[in-house]
């Protein structure tokens, strides 16, 4: 009896390995691209004035999702993207700014659960990362730049064969000396550029260095030099269009004219294009998408108008530059005959930001159209992103927009499914829970509830309903997304039972996903509190 079982076991192993070897020949390459702080409608295939012909081309040959939701901030979104889990589960419920020494908030990606790169590499994938990491604790990064080790927290420690990019995220602002000369930071003189585990200091950068172009060079180099007999996974995380919004003058100059008309007109044009593209859900009148601007364009001073045009033109130049680099990658794939069997995914980590001044908000309102609020908020403007997916050999093109409700944690299981890699039951010596997230290529994806928390802004999206709160001192609001996808009509007082039901579900999620207790302290106070 025992020998029969053994024989069956060996036969099933042999079949499995035969299946794996057949599959291995056809396994797709994967390029996962996630930009930083770009709004929901900032691609031309989502209605933007910004021209992104290369992403539009990918979308034409693949899929565009109407509703991808993310975390509302860099670190948690990046943690969720790479692990397929809610960020609190992988210890990045907040930022890398501080280790709070409590579950959910350790300030760095847990080593107890795998990244997609750590799962793909043992299955034969070459793994490369280009761009912004922002998953290592700030204290570790600081020690690294003072001569310390990576302490197991850099991309090359977490499953990537190669890495070129900005290791930190929050420290790239531009600084000037007493004479007003630029010392470093931003896209031209980044502080924390790293290749593998070696810092590239600013004096070593070539003349006319521009970060996004250098990422494009690396992307092309990796694809060109890749051996034929192995699939690859590239995670490309541009810094663009994160603050400081700046681009080479040659890229910005042709774009200024486009923005002179002002944001009131640009909003109307953008909403009209969205309507023509079929981006609004069925039955939703585009007239519901009223703008959220705090001031009309005419109410700005001429100086403010010029400053707004500068921001809008530089921002557009950054997004168009990223698109251009993606175009170079597409051309390189095509030249090598790899394009049809490459799964390309494109998204943004969160909505456009309000960090800055009134003019930033007036620009980000346009970027996040038709939604309200910004990065860091759990309203739709903070957590909504485009999602473009292309894989000609694996996913038939579909015109219009995919309605399926997607979450950033769904990207990892989608990639694993495309690569034929099963999520493990064990990691190291420990058994690990299965993923709650789902493969977006599943022909009949289930509609699961989605939950959000960042700096005490909270939300739950369940069925047609959403509850959202702007902070611990803010009451829950209730919206019917089917009738009111732009969160205009708060139904909390007329539907208290529905609100209570969703609130109970949010509390249950928070209680089981290392979210509680919430921390009301703001950035500086919060860091101080946990470093004392
Ligand atoms: Ca971000």
Boltz pocket constraint, residues with backbone or C-beta under 6 A from the ligand:
constraints:
  - pocket:
      binder: B
      contacts: [[A, 35], [A, 36], [A, 37], [A, 72], [A, 73], [A, 74], [A, 349], [A, 350], [A, 351]]
      max_distance: 6.0
